[in-house]
Amino acid sequence: MKRTIISLFVLFGSLSFLYPAFGNDGTIAFVGATVIDGTDAEPLADGALVITDGRIRTVGPRSAVTIPEGADIVDVSGKYIMPGMVNAHGHVGATVGLNGNGGYSTDNLLRQLGLYARYGVTAVNSLGGDGDQGFTLRNEQYDSDLDRARIYVAGSVVVGDSEAAIREEVNRNADMGANFIKVRIDDNLGVSQKMPRSFFEALVDQAHTRRLPVAVHLYYLDDAKFMLETNADIIAHSVRDLAVDQEFVSMVTEKDVCYIPTLTREVSTFVYESVPDFFSDPYFRKEVEPSIIEELSTPERMSRIAGSRSAQTYKTQLPTAMANVGTLYDSGVRIAMGTDTGPPARFQGYFEHMEMHMMVDAGMSPLDAIRSSTGIAAECIGMGDIGTLEPGKWGDFSVLTENPAEDIRNSHSIESVWIAGNRVPGE
């Protein structure tokens, strides 16, 4: 049932002297790079990637690809091309700086989508808190002039005090044109009440009646098994309370449900108890306002986080989440990169790179972490025209100077980002 439901939704700056500010009027050919295409294929040395009117025309060995007459040719010899990263669980909302309620507006959403794009994240599945402006931007992105990250939307995170109210909220989101239905079934470490299971069953039933997949925010292994029994579609966070057992592995494998670890979400809850190492990383500092670093580094704020029960619980259980990623990866479960970025101090763009790095630290190979962040993530959110560099798909990709398949931390070597064959401005 999973693939049936998901398949219904398949419907330039300091380096400008190297890469002219091409649009995609006509054809652009990128030649000479090693191409990591986001599929199960091995990287292709000395490749050619040809894009016409924003979509991939052909990709293959440079010696075998005929470049159309009149094409603009970009020499990327000795470099690396990988698909744009797809964040299977992010948020594009009202955050401005450290203010989570700074304004849900088209300008603010475009600012965030530009930020994601400059880090090579070319699509974001925004799972909750999405308003009319987000839906409009989603509807406008199927265009060869696009030069910012794509957005997919879930509308509200569904809540209600009765099964009827739950079904009504699902219908409201569906009527707006949501790509997903998002729901929480945990209790915020005992602070709030869980959604009654009968309500959740009604939600899944109504979402599937409306042909929409359900993404589930959870924490506990027991709840993860319950959502699988109920045929919900995607696990939007790690199981963190316990090591996953063979029963869960068998269930998630049999039902072919994707698992989104959001490891950096856990990091964000406790890392500011001291000054994080990444505050000195130039790749981080290039996009963050110094005032935000200063505020997060105040003794008062660090002390508050160090004394927070929830922050310290998440910190203690991060190793369990990491170990579960390794177990599920070894068991062949489809793992999709997602971060839950968007709320304050979960830094859009940078945390997606950190997430990939942590996935490798959890036991994944660099190449599989890239696949989980590109082709697999796109597949898991049901978007069939992004995520891999294959003919007919949108020309969304990054050019890097170092090989991320050799060392995942080379993902920081992005030199330029292209969406629909247009160079993202400002990276």
For each residue, the residues with C-beta under 8 A, 3 or more apart:
1: 4 5 208 231
2: 5 6 213 233 255 256 257
3: 6 7 256
4: 1 7 8
5: 1 2 8 208 211 212 213 233 382
6: 2 3 9 10 213 233 379 380 381 382
7: 3 4 10 382 384
8: 4 5 211 382
9: 6 179 213 381 382 383
10: 6 7 382 383 384 385
11: 385
12: 15 16 19 20 21 22 416 423 425
13: 16 425 426 427
14:
15: 12 18 19 415 416
16: 12 13 19 20 21
17:
18: 15 415 416
19: 12 15 16 22 74 399 416 423
20: 12 16 72
21: 12 16 423
22: 12 19 28 72 74 421 422 423
23: 145 421 422
24: 28 51 52 53 54 144 145 395 420 421 422
25:
26: 52 53 70 71 72
27: 50 51 52 57 67 68 70 71 72
28: 22 24 50 51 71 72 73 74 395 421
29: 48 49 50 51 65 67 68 71 72 73 74
30: 33 48 49 50 51 74 76 81 399
31: 47 48 49 62 67 73 74 75 76 77
32: 46 47 48 62 75 76 77 78 79
33: 30 46 47 49 76 77 78 79 80 81 399
34: 43 44 45 46 47 79 80 81 403
35: 43 44 47 49 59 80 81 389
36: 43 80 81 82 83 367 370 404 405
37: 41 44 59 83 375 388 389 390
38: 82 83 370 371 374 375 378 387 388 389
39: 371 375 388 390
40: 371
41: 37 44
42:
43: 34 35 36 80 367 403 405
44: 34 35 37 41 47 59 60 61
45: 34
46: 32 33 34 61 62 63 77
47: 31 32 33 34 35 44 59 60 61 62 81
48: 29 30 31 32 58 59 60 61 62 65 67
49: 29 30 31 33 35 56 59 81 389 395 397
50: 27 28 29 30 56 57 58 59 65 67 68 71
51: 24 27 28 29 30 54 55 56 57 395 418 421
52: 24 26 27 55 57 68 421
53: 24 26 144 421
54: 24 51 143 144 145 146 394 395 420 421 422
55: 51 52 144 392 393 394 395 420 421
56: 49 50 51 59 389 390 391 392 393 394 395
57: 27 50 51 52 68 391
58: 48 50 65 391
59: 35 37 44 47 48 49 50 56 65 389 390 391
60: 44 47 48 64 65
61: 44 46 47 48 64 65
62: 31 32 46 47 48 65
63: 46
64: 60 61
65: 29 48 50 58 59 60 61 62
66:
67: 27 29 31 48 50 71 73
68: 27 29 50 52 57 71
69:
70: 26 27
71: 26 27 28 29 50 67 68
72: 20 22 26 27 28 29
73: 28 29 31 67
74: 19 22 28 29 30 31
75: 31 32
76: 30 31 32 33 79 81 399
77: 31 32 33 46
78: 32 33
79: 32 33 34 76 399 400 401 415
80: 33 34 35 36 43 399 400 401 402 403 404 405
81: 30 33 34 35 36 47 49 76 389 397 398 399 400
82: 36 38 370 374 397 398 400 404
83: 36 37 38 86 122 374 375 386 387 388 389 396 397 398
84: 117 120 121 122 123 149 374 386 396 397 398 417 419
85: 119 120 121 122 123 337 352 356 373 374 377 398
86: 83 121 122 123 124 125 336 337 373 374 377 378 381 383 386 387
87: 90 116 121 123 124 125 337 338 339 341 352 377
88: 125 234 258 260 336 337 338 377 380 381
89: 125 127 215 236 237 260 262 336 338 339 340
90: 87 116 121 124 125 126 127 338 339 340 341 342 348
91: 95 126 127 128 129 340 341 342 343
92: 109 112 113 116 124 126 130 134 151 342
93: 104 109 112 126 129 130 134 342 343
94: 100 101 102 103 104 108 129
95: 91 99 100 102 112 342 343 344
96: 99 102 103 108
97: 102 289 291 292 344
98: 292 295 296 344 345
99: 95 96 102 344
100: 94 95 343 344
101: 94
102: 94 95 96 97 99 108
103: 94 96 108
104: 93 94 108 109 129 131 133
105: 108 109 133
106: 109 110 133 136 137
107: 110 111
108: 94 96 102 103 104 105 111 112
109: 92 93 104 105 106 112 113 133 134 137 151
110: 106 107 113 114 137 148
111: 107 108 114 115
112: 92 93 95 108 109 115 116 342 348
113: 92 109 110 116 117 124 137 148 149 150 151
114: 110 111 117 118 148 149 424 425 426
115: 111 112 118 119 287 348 349
116: 87 90 92 112 113 119 121 122 124 148 149 348 349 352
117: 84 113 114 120 121 122 147 148 149 417 419 424 427
118: 114 115 287 349 417 424 426 427
119: 85 115 116 287 348 349 350 352 353 414 417 427
120: 84 85 117 349 352 353 398 411 414 417
121: 84 85 86 87 90 116 117 124 149 348 349 352
122: 83 84 85 86 116 117 149 150 386 396 397 417 419
123: 84 85 86 87 149 150 151 152 378 383 386 387 396
124: 86 87 90 92 113 116 121 149 150 151 152
125: 86 87 88 89 90 152 154 179 180 338 381
126: 90 91 92 93 129 130 134 151 152 153 154 342
127: 89 90 91 154 157 180 182 215 236
128: 91 154 155 156 157 182
129: 91 93 94 104 126 156 157 342
130: 92 93 126 134 135 153 154 155 156 178
131: 104 134 135
132: 135 136 176
133: 104 105 106 109 136 137
134: 92 93 109 126 130 131 137 138 151 153
135: 130 131 132 138 139 153 155 176 177 178
136: 106 132 133 139 140
137: 106 109 110 113 133 134 140 141 151
138: 134 135 141 150 151 152 153 177 179
139: 135 136 142 177
140: 136 137 143
141: 137 138 146 150 151
142: 139
143: 54 140 146 420
144: 24 53 54 55 420 421 422
145: 23 24 54 420 422
146: 54 141 143 150 419 420 422
147: 117 419 420 422 423 424 425
148: 110 113 114 116 117 419 424
149: 84 113 114 116 117 121 122 123 124 419
150: 113 122 123 124 138 141 146 386 396 419
151: 92 109 113 123 124 126 134 137 138 141
152: 123 124 125 126 138 179 180 381 383
153: 126 130 134 135 138 177 178 179 180
154: 125 126 127 128 130 157 173 178 179 180 181 182 215
155: 128 130 135 172 173 176 178 181 182
156: 128 129 130 159 169 172 173 182
157: 127 128 129 154 182 183 184 217
158: 166 169 170 173 181 182 183 203
159: 156 166 169 184 195
160: 163 164 165 166 168 169 199
161: 165
162: 165 166 199
163: 160 166 167 198 199 202
164: 160 167 168
165: 160 161 162 168 169
166: 158 159 160 162 163 169 170 199 202 203 206
167: 163 164 170 171 202 203 206
168: 160 164 165 171 172
169: 156 158 159 160 165 166 172 173
170: 158 166 167 173 174 181 203 206 207 210 212
171: 167 168 174 175 206 210
172: 155 156 168 169 175 176
173: 154 155 156 158 169 170 176 178 181 212
174: 170 171 177 178 181 207 210 212
175: 171 172
176: 132 135 155 172 173
177: 135 138 139 153 174
178: 130 135 153 154 155 173 174 181 212
179: 9 125 138 152 153 154 212 381 382
180: 125 127 152 153 154 212 213 214 215 234 381
181: 154 155 158 170 173 174 178 203 207 212 213 214 215
182: 127 128 154 155 156 157 158 214 215 217 236
183: 157 158 195 200 203 214 215 216 217
184: 157 159 195 216 217 218
185: 194 195 200 216 217 218 223 226 227
186: 194 217 218 219 220 223
187: 190 191 192 193 194 219
188: 191 192 310
189: 219 309 310 313
190: 187
191: 187 188 310
192: 187 188
193: 187
194: 185 186 187 223
195: 159 183 184 185 199 200
196: 199 200
197: 200 201 226
198: 163 201 202
199: 160 162 163 166 195 196 202 203
200: 183 185 195 196 197 203 204 226 227 230 232
201: 197 198 204 205 230
202: 163 166 167 198 199 205 206
203: 158 166 167 170 181 183 199 200 206 207 214
204: 200 201 207 208 214 230 231 232
205: 201 202 208 209
206: 166 167 170 171 202 203 209 210
207: 170 174 181 203 204 210 212 213 214
208: 1 5 204 205 211 212 214 231
209: 205 206
210: 170 171 174 206 207
211: 5 8 208
212: 5 170 173 174 178 179 180 181 207 208
213: 2 5 6 9 180 181 207 233 234 382
214: 180 181 182 183 203 204 207 208 232 233 234
215: 89 127 154 180 181 182 183 232 233 234 236
216: 183 184 185 227 232 234 235 236
217: 157 182 183 184 185 186 236 237
218: 184 185 186 223 224 227 235 236 237 239
219: 186 187 189 223 237 239 240 241
220: 186 223 224 239 240 241 242
221: 224 225 239 241 242 244 245 248
222: 225 226
223: 185 186 194 218 219 220 226 227
224: 218 220 221 227 228 235 239 244 248 252
225: 221 222 228 229 247 248 251
226: 185 197 200 222 223 229 230
227: 185 200 216 218 223 224 230 232 235
228: 224 225 231 232 248 251 252 255 257
229: 225 226 251
230: 200 201 204 226 227
231: 1 204 208 228 255
232: 200 204 214 215 216 227 228 257
233: 2 5 6 213 214 215 257
234: 88 180 213 214 215 216 257 258 260 336 380 381
235: 216 218 224 227 239 252 257 258 259 260
236: 89 127 182 215 216 217 218 260 262 338
237: 89 217 218 219 240 260 261 262 265 340
238: 259 261 262 263 266 321 324 325
239: 218 219 220 221 224 235 242 244 248 320 321 324
240: 219 220 237 266 314 317 318 320 321 324
241: 219 220 221 317 320
242: 220 221 239 245 320
243: 320 323 324 327
244: 221 224 239 248 249 324 327 328
245: 221 242 248 249
246: 249 250
247: 225 250 251
248: 221 224 225 228 239 244 245 251 252
249: 244 245 246 252 253 327 328 331 333
250: 246 247 253 254
251: 225 228 229 247 248 254 255
252: 224 228 235 248 249 255 257 259 328 333
253: 249 250 256 331 332 333
254: 250 251
255: 2 228 231 251 252
256: 2 3 253 334
257: 2 228 232 233 234 235 252 334
258: 88 234 235 334 335 336 376 379 380
259: 235 238 252 325 328 333 334 335 336
260: 88 89 234 235 236 237 335 336 337 338 380
261: 237 238 321 324 325 335 337 338 355 358 359 362
262: 89 236 237 238 265 266 338 339 340 355
263: 238 266 267 318 321 322 325 355 358 359 362
264: 267 268 339 340 341 346 351 354 355 358
265: 237 262 268 269 339 340 346
266: 238 240 262 263 269 270 314 315 317 318 321
267: 263 264 270 271 318 354 358
268: 264 265 271 272 343 345 346 351
269: 265 266 305 308 310 311 314 315
270: 266 267 273 305 308 311 312 314 315
271: 267 268 274 276
272: 268 276 296 297 301 302 305 345
273: 270 302 305 306 311
274: 271 302 306
275: 279 297 302
276: 271 272 279
277: 280 281
278: 281 284 350 354
279: 275 276 284 285 293 296 297
280: 277 285
281: 277 278 284 285
282: 285 286
283: 286 350 353 412
284: 278 279 281 287 288 347 350
285: 279 280 281 282 288 293
286: 282 283
287: 115 118 119 284 347 349 350
288: 284 285 292 293 347 350
289: 97 292 293
290: 293 294
291: 97 294 295
292: 97 98 288 289 295 296 345
293: 279 285 288 289 290 296 297
294: 290 291 297 298
295: 98 291 292 298 301
296: 98 272 279 292 293 301 345
297: 272 275 279 293 294 301 302
298: 294 295 301 302
299: 302 303
300: 303 304
301: 272 295 296 297 298 304 305
302: 272 273 274 275 297 298 299 305 306
303: 299 300 306 307
304: 300 301 307 308
305: 269 270 272 273 301 302 308 311
306: 273 274 302 303 311 312
307: 303 304
308: 269 270 304 305 311 312
309: 189 312 313
310: 188 189 191 269 313 314
311: 269 270 273 305 306 308 314 315
312: 270 306 308 309 315 316
313: 189 309 310 316 317
314: 240 266 269 270 310 311 317 318
315: 266 269 270 311 312 318
316: 312 313 319
317: 240 241 266 313 314 320 321
318: 240 263 266 267 314 315 321 322
319: 316 322 323
320: 239 240 241 242 243 317 323 324
321: 238 239 240 261 263 266 317 318 324 325
322: 263 318 319 325 326 358 361 362
323: 243 319 320 326 327 362
324: 238 239 240 243 244 261 320 321 327 328
325: 238 259 261 263 321 322 328 329 335 359 362 363 364
326: 322 323 329 330 362 363 364
327: 243 244 249 323 324 330 331
328: 244 249 252 259 324 325 331 333 335
329: 325 326 333 335 362 363 364 368
330: 326 327 363
331: 249 253 327 328
332: 253
333: 249 252 253 259 328 329
334: 256 257 258 259 376 379 380
335: 258 259 260 261 325 328 329 359 364 372 376
336: 86 88 89 234 258 259 260 372 376 377 379 380 381
337: 85 86 87 88 260 261 352 355 356 359 369 372 373 377
338: 87 88 89 90 125 236 260 261 262 355 377
339: 87 89 90 262 264 265 346 351 352 354 355
340: 89 90 91 237 262 264 265 343 346
341: 87 90 91 264 346 347 348 349 351 352
342: 90 91 92 93 95 112 126 129 346 348
343: 91 93 95 100 268 340 346
344: 95 97 98 99 100
345: 98 268 272 292 296
346: 264 265 268 339 340 341 342 343 351
347: 284 287 288 341 350 351
348: 90 112 115 116 119 121 341 342 351 352
349: 115 116 118 119 120 121 287 341 352 353
350: 119 278 283 284 287 288 347 353 354
351: 264 268 339 341 346 347 348 354 355
352: 85 87 116 119 120 121 337 339 341 348 349 355 356 373
353: 119 120 283 349 350 356 357 411 412
354: 264 267 278 339 350 351 357 358
355: 261 262 263 264 337 338 339 351 352 358 359 373
356: 85 337 352 353 359 360 369 370 372 373 408 411
357: 353 354 360 361 408 409 411
358: 261 263 264 267 322 354 355 361 362
359: 261 263 325 335 337 355 356 362 364 369 372
360: 356 357 363 364 365 366 369 408
361: 322 357 358
362: 261 263 322 323 325 326 329 358 359
363: 325 326 329 330 360
364: 325 326 329 335 359 360 368 369 372
365: 360 368 369
366: 360 369 370 404 405 406 407 408
367: 36 43 370 371 405
368: 329 364 365 371 372
369: 337 356 359 360 364 365 366 372 373 408
370: 36 38 82 356 366 367 373 374 404 405 408
371: 38 39 40 367 368 374 375 376
372: 335 336 337 356 359 364 368 369 376 377
373: 85 86 337 352 355 356 369 370 376 377
374: 38 82 83 84 85 86 370 371 377 378 387 388
375: 37 38 39 83 371 378 379 387 388
376: 258 334 335 336 371 372 373 379 380 387
377: 85 86 87 88 336 337 338 372 373 374 380 381 387
378: 38 86 123 374 375 381 383 384 386 387 388
379: 6 258 334 336 375 376 382 383 384 387
380: 6 88 234 258 260 334 336 376 377
381: 6 9 86 88 125 152 179 180 234 336 377 378
382: 5 6 7 8 9 10 179 213 379
383: 9 10 86 123 152 378 379 386 387
384: 7 10 378 379 393
385: 10 11 392 393 394
386: 83 84 86 122 123 150 378 383 393 394 396
387: 38 83 86 123 374 375 376 377 378 379 383 393
388: 37 38 39 83 374 375 378 393
389: 35 37 38 49 56 59 81 83 393 397
390: 37 39 56 59 393
391: 56 57 58 59
392: 55 56 385
393: 55 56 384 385 386 387 388 389 390 396
394: 54 55 56 385 386 419 420
395: 24 28 49 51 54 55 56 418 419 420 421
396: 83 84 122 123 150 386 393 418 419 420
397: 49 81 82 83 84 122 389 417 418
398: 81 82 83 84 85 120 414 415 416 417 418
399: 19 30 33 76 79 80 81 414 415 416 417 418
400: 79 80 81 82 403 404 410 411 413 414 415
401: 79 80 413 415
402: 80 406 407 410 413
403: 34 43 80 400 406 407 410
404: 36 80 82 366 370 400 407 408 410 411 413
405: 36 43 80 366 367 370
406: 366 402 403 410
407: 366 402 403 404 410
408: 356 357 360 366 369 370 404 411
409: 357 412
410: 400 402 403 404 406 407 413
411: 120 353 356 357 400 404 408 414
412: 283 353 409
413: 400 401 402 404 410
414: 119 120 398 399 400 411 417 427
415: 15 18 79 398 399 400 401
416: 12 15 18 19 398 399 423 424 427
417: 84 117 118 119 120 122 397 398 399 414 423 424 427
418: 51 395 396 397 398 399 421 422 423 424
419: 84 117 122 146 147 148 149 150 394 395 396 422 424
420: 24 54 55 143 144 145 146 147 394 395 396
421: 22 23 24 28 51 52 53 54 55 144 395 418
422: 22 23 24 54 144 145 146 147 418 419
423: 12 19 21 22 147 416 417 418
424: 114 117 118 147 148 416 417 418 419 427
425: 12 13 114 147
426: 13 114 118
427: 13 117 118 119 414 416 417 424
